[in-house]
Amino acid sequence: MTPEATGRGAERSREDRELFLRYRDGEVEARDQLVARFMPLARQLARRYQRGSEPLDDLLQVASMGLIKAIDRFDAQREIAFSSYAVPTILGEIKRHFRDRTWAVRVPRDLQELTLKVDRIVGELSEELRRQPSVAEIAAAAGAEEEDVLEALQAGGAYRAISFEAPRGGADGDDDVTTLADSIGIDEEGFDRAEERATLAQLLSSVTPREREVLRMRFEEDMTQAEIGAVIGVSQMQVSRVIRQALARLRAAADGAQGAPG
């Protein structure tokens, strides 16, 4: 650092201290001057934590509140620069804003903070490397384990929820707007039916071919017992007996399958 820069830094520190002393003496204008003097610092920190889905104006407002709190709490008699005190105070307000106001689903605080850190690092590395960084590269930059980074990346999906009624986009001026809910699958009974057919096919191996054919004609083709008897050459009473025996075998097979260990 050049002597000129050192001199300017010392002069600024002296001016800062004088403003704080004037503010402590009740001069409200000194507080306004301090806010204006350190607003670039608050703006810089807000930009550092800006996400694509979080308006910069909101973060600037939060950072400004953090700056005001730092000004109100700072002890000018302490031998430290105000910026050293203000930075963690402002960052605390920003992180609290993300933790309490912007997450659609609650996740642990440490995971929230790691998610924000990872999100910022991904943006920085993507710009630096001109490609998406790997998990190992993100973990190295964040000083975290790769498993924790993966968890943070997954937790990023809890940051903001999307309403099912949100339009799917690209429909400006169109009254017939489809929503996200329109693209979500509905209950499909066919899957249950397919599973039932597969289960039944397995259970049918427990009955004889003749019983299987009788059951098919009765329940699939909806034939009467008399019609079935005419086809296979037996009486209606015999058909009834075959059906009862076959159903009893199926029930026993089903009970055995449910009781078998998985």
PyMOL commands that set and color helices and strands:
alter all, ss='L'
color gray80, all
select helices_A, chain A and resi 3-24+28-48+56-73+82-102+109-129+135-142+146-158+180-183+189-206+209-220+225-232+236-259
alter helices_A, ss='H'
color red, helices_A
deselect
rebuild
show_as cartoon
